[in-house]
């Protein structure tokens, strides 16, 4: 289990540098090696990190600290910093006070995904931590599920204190046949860890995108409802999306059976952004 610290915290394998950050690495919209203030003697842009679940997932490199600089304030965005408070590598995000941490799966992974658009809509830069094929229980063969990937260091968390942490997912848990008990147990582990790491952050959960129980939503809709009960038990704001495809007539905007095309991402991003803002989660 990650140890709590009141001075420093961790977050996932990507870094936030713009409104639609790639996460777990520098945004593909930010040119690696061109970070203001980066020193060639201290840092260098490296090819996607070989470790499972790191920058390869985001398609963009991470800046590594090559000189073990003691003061994180001297490092550029994207540098990995060994936090002496917990001994873990963390990613420098200088705009952390305006950055939301997003933990999720392939629904969130694209740079212009609907969860990222929603967070940008309510004022945040985004630090994405996750990979397609993962979930509360689900893993994809390259990295662990959400909590295991964080605990093992598959994914690097950011150094600092984000004002908002959002967990999205559940679709791969439904696909891989995870039981209610497994999902609840790992969701509880993840929530506990995030609360320990970010005691001052607002925490929210977004459920499992689906068609709804009466329209073939099946296990995906069931997992969405299950996650809603977990969130309620912990007093966490929850946005149920287990019937949004049919409720808002978006089935025609599916790129495949479960993922949206660009029009669908824009529509869902606007819907989710409005819900998050109504819950008081906008960046003031």
Helices and strands as residue ranges (DSSP letters): E 43-45, G 55-57, E 63-65, G 72-74, E 79-83, E 88-92, G 96-98, E 99-104, H 106-109, H 114-121, E 125-130, H 146-152, E 158-159, E 164-168, H 171-175, H 180-197, E 202-206, G 213-215, H 218-233, E 237-239, H 244-247, G 251-253, H 262-278
